[in-house]
Amino acid sequence: VKHGRIAMLAATGLIVQDLFTFPFYSKWYTGEKVWALHDKLVKVGAAWQVLLFLFALEIPFIQKAIDGTLDGTGDYGFDPLGLKSDRRAVTEIKNGRLAMIATAGMLHHYF
C-alpha cells in the first residue's frame, strides 16, 4: 500500500510539473523537465530539504519497526476523510500497481 501511494503521488507529480509552475520559482527554475530538474535541485541545494522531509515522513514507520508493531501494509493511520474500508483497500492496491507502471512509463519517456 505504501509504495502504491508513493507511485500515485509520483505519477501525479510528473504530470503536474510539466503543466504548472509556481510564479515564485522563476528565480531559479528555467523550464527544466524531470531529469534536468533533479540536477537543478541538487545544484541549488534544495535536494537536502526534500530528503529531510522524506526522512521526517518515515519516522512513524521506523518507530513501528523498532516497537515491533509493524503490520507490513505501510499504513500510517492518516485518514482524515474516513475513507478506509476493505473494499477500498483492494481498489487502492490496484490503483497503486497501475501508478507504478504509469510512473515507470513516464520516466522511460524522458530517456
N, C-alpha and C positions, 0 to 999 in steps of 0.2 A: 504494500500500500504506500509506504513511504517513497519508494523510488518512482512509483507511478505518479504520485503527487508532484514530485520534483520534475518529472518529464512533462507533465501537463503545464507547469509553470514555465519550463524551458521552451516548449512549443509556442506558448503564448508570447513569451519574451522575444523569440526570434521573429515572430510576425510583427509585433508592435514596434520593435526598434527600427525596422525598415520603413514603417509608415509614419511614425510620430517621434518628434524630438522636443524636449522641453526648451523653451526660449532661452533660459539662463545657461544652457550648455554651450552656447555659441562661443564662449571664451576659449574653450579647448577642444570642442567637438567640431570637426570639419567635414562631416558626412561619411565617416568610415562605416564599413559594414562589419559583419560578425568577427572575422579573424583580425582585421585591422583595428577594430575597436578594442579587442583584447590587448593588443600590443600598445595601443594608446593609453589604456587604463594602467598598464604596468609602468609605462614611461612617466605618466603624471603622478603615480603613487596611489591611485585610488584602489588598486587591486588589494592592498593590505586591508583597507576598510571593508571590502567585500568578504575577504577571508575571515576577518574578525567577527563580522556579522553572522556568517555561516557557522563559525565555531560557537557563537552565543546560542544559535538555534539548536545546536547539537548537545548542549549541556543537559537538558532534561533526559535525553536518550542515554547519555553517558551515565547519569545518576541512576537511572533504572537498571543499567547493565551492572553497575557497582553493587546496587542493592539486591540484585538477583530477581527483580520483579519484571524483567523484560519479557514481553509476550511474543515478540517476533513480528508483530504487524507494523511497527513503525508509527503507531497511533500516539500522537502527543496529547490527546484529550482535548484538542481545540475544536470545538463545535458550537460556535456562538448562535447559529440558527437552529440547532437541534435537528439536523438532517440525518444523523447516523441511524441506520437500520440495516438489517441483514439483506434486504432486497437491494438497497442502495450500495451495499458493500460489493456485491458481485458486479454491479454496473461500474463502480469506481475502479475496480481491478481491471475490467475490460477496457475502460477508457484510458487507464494508465498504461496498459500494454500498447494500445493504439498510439498514445502520445509518445511512447518510447520509439516506436517505428517511425512516426512522423518527424520527431526530432532528429533521428539518425538520417532520414531522407533530406531534411532541410540542411543539416550540416554537411552532408555529402555534396549538396548542390554548390557549396562555396569552394570546393576543391578545384 
